[in-house]
Amino acid sequence: MSVMPVIRFEELECWQRAKSLAVELYAISNSGEFGKDFGFKDQIRRAAVSIPSNIAEGKERETIAEFIRYLYIAKGSAGELKTQLLIAQDIGYLDHENSKELTLKVDNVSAMIGALIKTLKNEK
């Protein structure tokens, strides 16, 4: 089993992008009707925060098997977040352009997580 080249989760680009996306969603979900829908706002924020949190938790567990397990959870949260963004657009909380931009960011993070999983599986 080889040693992972990344020492800290903060160095992972997928974690950096996921964290930035969560921060961006916190700001966006504060305005307009979105900001008044406390249940939906809380749900979308939790999904967004779950992605970088699970990447970090898995990396801190210090085994490749555990890291992969948590990366799958993070990837699942990305799917949850993408669904919620599409719903937010459909109910008028996000305009088409914002929804498209955020959805692309989620897709990008999810793809990066998937690529990391594949790399880690090949190292096992």
C-alpha positions as CSV (number, residue, x, y, z in Angstrom):
1,M,0.0,0.0,0.0
2,S,1.5,3.3,-1.0
3,V,1.5,6.5,1.1
4,M,-0.9,9.2,-0.1
5,P,0.8,12.2,-1.5
6,V,-1.6,14.6,0.2
7,I,-0.9,15.0,3.9
8,R,-3.8,17.3,5.0
9,F,-7.4,17.4,3.8
10,E,-7.0,21.2,3.4
11,E,-4.7,20.5,0.5
12,L,-7.3,18.5,-1.5
13,E,-8.8,20.6,-4.3
14,C,-12.1,18.8,-4.0
15,W,-12.3,19.8,-0.3
16,Q,-11.3,23.5,-1.1
17,R,-14.0,23.7,-3.8
18,A,-16.6,22.0,-1.7
19,K,-15.9,24.4,1.2
20,S,-16.1,27.4,-1.1
21,L,-19.4,26.2,-2.5
22,A,-20.9,25.7,1.0
23,V,-19.8,29.3,1.9
24,E,-21.4,30.6,-1.3
25,L,-24.6,28.7,-0.6
26,Y,-24.9,30.2,2.9
27,A,-24.8,33.7,1.4
28,I,-27.3,32.9,-1.4
29,S,-29.7,31.2,0.9
30,N,-30.0,34.3,3.1
31,S,-31.8,36.5,0.6
32,G,-35.4,36.8,-0.6
33,E,-37.9,34.1,-0.3
34,F,-35.1,31.6,0.1
35,G,-34.1,33.3,3.4
36,K,-37.6,33.0,4.7
37,D,-38.0,29.2,4.0
38,F,-36.2,28.0,7.1
39,G,-36.7,24.3,6.6
40,F,-35.4,24.3,3.0
41,K,-32.6,26.7,3.8
42,D,-31.4,24.5,6.6
43,Q,-31.6,21.4,4.4
44,I,-29.6,22.8,1.5
45,R,-27.0,24.3,3.9
46,R,-26.6,20.9,5.6
47,A,-26.1,19.1,2.3
48,A,-23.6,21.7,1.2
49,V,-21.6,21.5,4.5
50,S,-21.8,17.7,4.5
51,I,-19.6,17.5,1.3
52,P,-16.3,19.1,2.7
53,S,-17.1,17.8,6.2
54,N,-17.1,14.2,5.0
55,I,-14.0,14.6,2.9
56,A,-12.2,16.0,5.9
57,E,-13.6,13.3,8.3
58,G,-12.6,10.5,6.0
59,K,-9.1,11.9,5.4
60,E,-8.6,12.3,9.2
61,R,-9.4,8.6,9.8
62,E,-6.1,7.8,8.2
63,T,-6.9,4.6,6.3
64,I,-7.6,4.5,2.6
65,A,-10.7,2.2,3.1
66,E,-12.3,4.7,5.6
67,F,-11.3,7.6,3.4
68,I,-13.0,6.0,0.4
69,R,-16.1,5.3,2.5
70,Y,-16.4,8.9,3.5
71,L,-15.7,10.1,0.0
72,Y,-18.7,8.1,-1.2
73,I,-20.8,9.8,1.5
74,A,-19.6,13.2,0.3
75,K,-20.4,12.2,-3.3
76,G,-23.9,11.3,-2.1
77,S,-24.3,14.6,-0.4
78,A,-23.3,16.3,-3.7
79,G,-26.2,14.5,-5.4
80,E,-28.5,15.6,-2.7
81,L,-27.3,19.2,-3.0
82,K,-27.7,19.2,-6.8
83,T,-31.3,18.0,-6.4
84,Q,-32.0,20.7,-3.9
85,L,-30.6,23.4,-6.2
86,L,-32.8,22.2,-9.1
87,I,-35.8,22.3,-6.7
88,A,-34.8,25.8,-5.6
89,Q,-34.8,26.9,-9.2
90,D,-38.2,25.3,-9.9
91,I,-39.8,27.0,-6.9
92,G,-38.3,30.4,-7.8
93,Y,-35.6,30.7,-5.1
94,L,-32.8,30.7,-7.7
95,D,-32.8,32.1,-11.2
96,H,-31.8,29.9,-14.1
97,E,-28.3,31.4,-14.4
98,N,-27.4,31.0,-10.6
99,S,-28.9,27.5,-10.6
100,K,-26.8,26.5,-13.6
101,E,-23.6,28.0,-12.2
102,L,-24.1,26.3,-8.8
103,T,-25.1,23.0,-10.4
104,L,-21.9,23.0,-12.5
105,K,-19.9,23.6,-9.4
106,V,-21.5,20.7,-7.7
107,D,-21.0,18.5,-10.7
108,N,-17.3,19.5,-10.8
109,V,-16.8,18.7,-7.1
110,S,-18.6,15.4,-7.5
111,A,-16.4,14.4,-10.5
112,M,-13.3,15.4,-8.5
113,I,-14.4,13.2,-5.6
114,G,-15.1,10.3,-8.0
115,A,-11.6,10.7,-9.5
116,L,-10.1,10.6,-6.1
117,I,-12.0,7.5,-5.2
118,K,-10.8,5.8,-8.3
119,T,-7.1,6.8,-7.6
120,L,-7.4,5.6,-4.0
121,K,-8.9,2.3,-5.1
122,N,-6.0,1.8,-7.5
123,E,-3.6,2.4,-4.6
124,K,-5.1,-0.3,-2.3
